């Protein structure tokens, strides 16, 4: 059996990982991407050709690194809700509006009139909002709407009509019925631009001769439907059974759990991504590492971590936020940060913030369970905060289930696992 390759497109970089039949990493390569351009406040865009340049360079280097080892399959993940429009030959006719671009707020009123309550499209940064915004200014009615991962799959296969069930979610795709919904036909664009949606991890094409020449790979390699970058990172962490959960300890606190049924609840920003007959149910709090960076310098954190006394709780009942407003696990746009009284000791203040985040993590999983998701059996930790061992111990005590630092958390590795499972 040959190797399998995962390609991860993020905001600031591209990563390519090759794994063998035992899911062992054979090669890892990374390339930085040019910074996003911000033409105006709330606008973030990139040139998709920069993605392709990074992908081809990394694949060429991967080929050189793995030598004569054959490659069986490739899968791609990309940032959720990053969208561009192309002609039918894949040539971009708009810039790529990034996941955090909110210029499409002018589409929200129309979407609220037709989309069901709680739909993931009801956001100024959703793929569908971007599609409505971009299509308004086009001089042609013939175009394709593609996400970041979709366009790279198009460059690899020559077919620019492909997407996966995870990337298509915020474009309006119904993952329960597994089809485009009827209500989308009432919007002001030609629905022929919508891609053909395939289950994640299924073969969608083969590496074209043109792509083979550009990358150094052999034509005919299976190309597999991928996913979003956050889902790929979850898969990389080791989630495999119903009840396996992933906590991302980054600037914000993101929880996801593998469930046998979907959960959607717009009150808390909860939605579900389909993975075959299972679902990744997730929610995100505004608390997280950004609070620590607000109060402490990076070089202070190691010493404060080493001084933590996990078995001696501070007793301070904090709800750590940088500014007012929370959606999950509490839905209150006016919820004020609770970070007082502040003790004189920075060690106690630091530990109390981490205790507060751990409590919010527990409340988050309780909320997901209340709405229909399973109770966590074990929790994998990813993100910058995952390296904090005293905090892991604290969270394990708070949550009452094993909390494990994920060995792998690279999205490209998760994409490679999709490719491996397909063969």
N, C-alpha and C positions, 0 to 999 in steps of 0.2 A: 504494500500500500504506500502511496505517495504522501507528501506533505499537504497541509491545508493552511491557507493564508487568510488572515483577518486584516482588514483595512479600516482604520478609525480616523474620521475627519472631525476634528474639534474646532473650537473658535480660533485658537492660536497655533495649532500644529496638527500634523498628520503623523500617524504611527502605523507601521506594518509589522505584524508578528506572524511567524511561520511556526506551526506545531507539527509534531509527528503523530502517528496513529495512537500513541499512548497519551496524547494531549500534553506532551512535554515540549517546552519552548526550544526551538532550534535557532531562531534568529529574531532579534528585535531591533528595529531601526526607527528613527524619528527625524522629522524635518519641520522646522518652524514655518508658519505661514505669515504672510504680510499682515500687519494690523488692519482691523476693520476700518473702513472709512465712515465718518459721521458727517454727512452733508448738513444736517440740522439736528437740533435737540431731539432725542428719542429715535434717531435714525442710525442704523448700523448695517453696512452692506459690504460685500466682498466681491471680488472678481472670480467667478468659478474656474477660470483658466488657471488661476494660481493653485487650486486644489489638484487639478489634473497634472500640472507640472510636478507637484510634490509627490503624487501617487506614482507617476512614471519613474521618477528618479529613485524613489524608495524601492519599487519593484525591481528595477535594474540592479540596484545594490544588493537586494535580497537574492536575486538569481546568482550574482557573483559570489555571495556568501555561502549559499547552500550547494554550490557546485552542480553535480550531475543528478542530484536527487529530484525525482519527478514531483510535480504539483498536481493534485487531484481536484481541488475546489478552492474557490475564493468567495468570501462574503464581505459586505461593506456595512458599516454603521456611520451615521452622521448626526449632527445636532438636530434636535426635534424642532419642527416649524421653520427651519431655514428653507426658503422657497425662491425659485427663479422661473421665468418663462423662457422657452426656447422655440425655435422652429422645429419642423418635423425631422430635420437632420441633426438635431441636438445643438445647433448653434444658439448661444444665449442671445436673447433680444431684450433682456432686462438685466440689471445687476441682481445678485442674490441678496435678498433681504434676510438678515440673520435672525436667529430665534428671538433675540431681545429687541428687535426693531418694532416700534409701536406706531409708525406713521399711518398704519391702516385703521386707526381708530374711527376714521370716517365711514368704515364699513359696518360698524357695530350695530347701528340702529336698524339697518336692513336685516342683519343676521338675527337680531332679537325678534323680528317679526315672523321669521320662518323656522328657525332652528328650535328644537325642543329645549325646554328648560333643563339646565345642567349640562348641555352639550359642551364638549371641549373646544368647539369653534367659537364660543362666546368670549373671546378675548381679543384685544387689539393686536396681539402678537401671534394669533393662530394662523395656520397656513391658509385657511379659507379666507380670512380677513385680508391677508396679503394678496391672494389671488384676485379678489374683487378690486382691490386698490390698483394693482398693476394692470389688470385687463382694461380698466377704464381709459387708460391713456394710449392703448395700442392702436396702430393704424391697420392691423390685420385681425381677422377673426380666426385664423388658422395658427394654433400654437399648442404647446404642451406645458402643463404645469408639473414641475418636478422638484422634489426635495433634494437636499445635498447628496444623500446616499443614492437616490434615484438617478441623478445625473451621472454620478461616477459609474453606476451599474450600466447606464446607457453607453458611456465611453468604452466600457469593457466589452459589451455585447453587440453594440450597434443598434440596440432596440431602446428607444426613448419613450416607451409606453409602459414602463414597469415601476411598481412600488411594492411595499410590504405593508402588512396590516398594522404595524406599529407607527411607521412614519405617516401613514394615510389617516390616522385617527383624527388629527387636528385639521385635516382637510375636509372632514365631514363624513368619512367612511364609517359605516355601522359595523363594528366588529362582532356583534351578536348575530345579526342577520347575515353578516359577511357579504355585504353589497353596499353600493351607493344608495342612500335613502331617497325617497320620492321628493321630499321637500327641497332637495338641492336643485331640482329642475325649475323652481320658481325664482331663482336668483338671476341676476343680470350678467350672465356669461354663458358661453357655449360649453356645455358639459362634455363635449367630445375631447376637450383638453385634459380631462381627468385620466390618470393612469390606470392600467390593469393591476389590480391589487392581488398579491399572492401571500399565502401564509409564510411567516418567518421560517427560514431554514429549509425552504423547498427550492429545488433547482428551477431557474428561470431562463437560462440560456447558456451559451458557451463563449469563451474568449474569442473575439473576432481576430481575423488575420491582421487587421490594422492595429488593434490593441496589442497583439503579440509582438508586432514589430516595434511598437513604442516602448514596451516593457521588458522585452527579452524573454518572456515566457512563451510557451508553446501554445499555438491556437488550439481550440477545442476543449480547454479546461472548463469544468463546470462552474458557472457563476450562480450563487445562491442568494435568495432574498434575505436581506439583513434585518436591521432594526435601528432604533435610536441609540445614541451614545450612552445615555443613562441606563437603558435596559441592557445593553451589551456589558456594561461595567457590573451590573447586578449578576448576570450570568457568569461572568468571570470569577466572581467572588466565591462561587460554589453552591448557590441555591439550586436545589434539585428536587426536594420533596415538598408536598403541601405543608405549609406552616414554616418553611424556611423563610427567613426575613433578612433584609439588608438595611442597615442604617448608614447613611452617608453623612459623615461628620466634617462638613466643609464650612463655607461661609454661612450657609443655612443648614437646617436639620431636615433631611429627606428620608422618609421611611417607605419601604416597599416590602410586600409579602406575597409569596406564591400561594395562590388560592385556587380552589376548584370551581369558583364562580366569580363573575365580575361584580364590582361595587362601583357605583357612580353616585356622587352627591356634590352638587355644585356649591352647597353651603360651605363646605370645607375644602373645596378644590380637589376632591378625590375623584380619580378616574382610573380605568383599568386597561392595560395592554394585553392583547391576546397572544399566547404562546401555545399554539396547537389547541388542545382542549383545556388548558390551564390559563391562569391570568396572573399578571403582576399588578397588584393593587397598591396604589401609592398616594401619599400626601406629603406636603412640605410645610414646615413651620418657618417663621421669620427669625426664630432664635438660631444661635449657632456660633461658629467661630468668629463671625464679624463682631460679636459683642466683646470677645476677648481682645481682638485687635484694637477695638475702640478704647480699651482701658489699659492695655499693657503693650510694651514694645516686644517684638519677636524674640530679642535676645534675653528677655526676662522669663520667658515661658519654661525653658528647661529647668531652671532653678526652682521655680514655683511648683513645677510638677514633682520634682524630687522631694520637696518638702511636704507634699500632701499627706494627710493622715486619714486614710479612707475609713478606718474603724472608729474615728471620732468625728461624727457629723457636726457641721457648724450650727445646725438648728435654724439657719436663716432661710426663709421661704421666698426665694427669688423667682421671678419670671423674667429671664434675661432677654431684653430686646434692645436694639440700637435706637429705635424710635417707636412711636405709638402705632398699633395696628397688628392684628394677628388673624389668620384664617383657619389654621389647623394646628392643634386639635380643638382650639377655641375659635369660633367665628365672631370676631369683634374688631371692626376696623378702627375703633377708638381705644382698644386695650393699651393701657400705658405700661411702660417698663416698670418692673418692681425690683429695684436693686438697692433698697435701703432697709434698715440702717447699714451703712458701710462701716465695717470694723476698721480699726487703725492698721491692723495687720493685712498686708497685701496677700499673704498666703491664705488667710481665712477668706478674704474677698474672692480670690481666684477659685478656691475650692467651692465656695458657695455658688458661684456662677455655674461651675460644672455640675454641682448637685441639682441646680435648677434645670439645666438642660437635660440631665438624666431623668428627672421627674416628668418633663414635657415629653420625652421619648416614650416613657411608660404610658402617659395619657394618650399619646398618639396611637400606640398599638391597641390600647383599650377602645379608642374611638373606632378604629378600623374593625375591630371584632364586634363592637356594638352594631355596626352597619352591615355586617354579614361576612366579613373576612375571618379566616381562622385565627386561633390563638397562636402566637409564635412558639415554635418548638426550640429553635435556636436562631441566633442573630449574628450575622456576619457584619463586621465593621469595615467600612472603606472611607477614604478621604483623609485629610491631614490629621484629624483628631484620632484616627485609629491607632496611631503609634503610642498614644498615652496609656501606659499600662495601669497606673493607679486609677485612671478614669474608667478603663475597661472593667476593673474589679468593682468599682463603685456602681457602674451600670448593671453589672451582673447581679449584684445584691439587690438593686432597685427593681430589676425586671424579673428576677426569679427564674431565668432560663440561661443556658450557656451563651456567653457572648464571645465570639471568636474573631480575632483579627484575620481578615481575608488574606490568604497567601498571594492571590492574584486579584487585581482590581483594574487592570488595563482593559479598556473597552475593546481594543483590537484583539485581545485574547478571547473575549466573549464572542466577537464576530468569527474568529477562527474556530471556536467550538461549534457554531452554527454550520460552518463549512464541513467540519469533521463529521457531524451527525448526519449530514446529507449523503455521505458516501459510506 
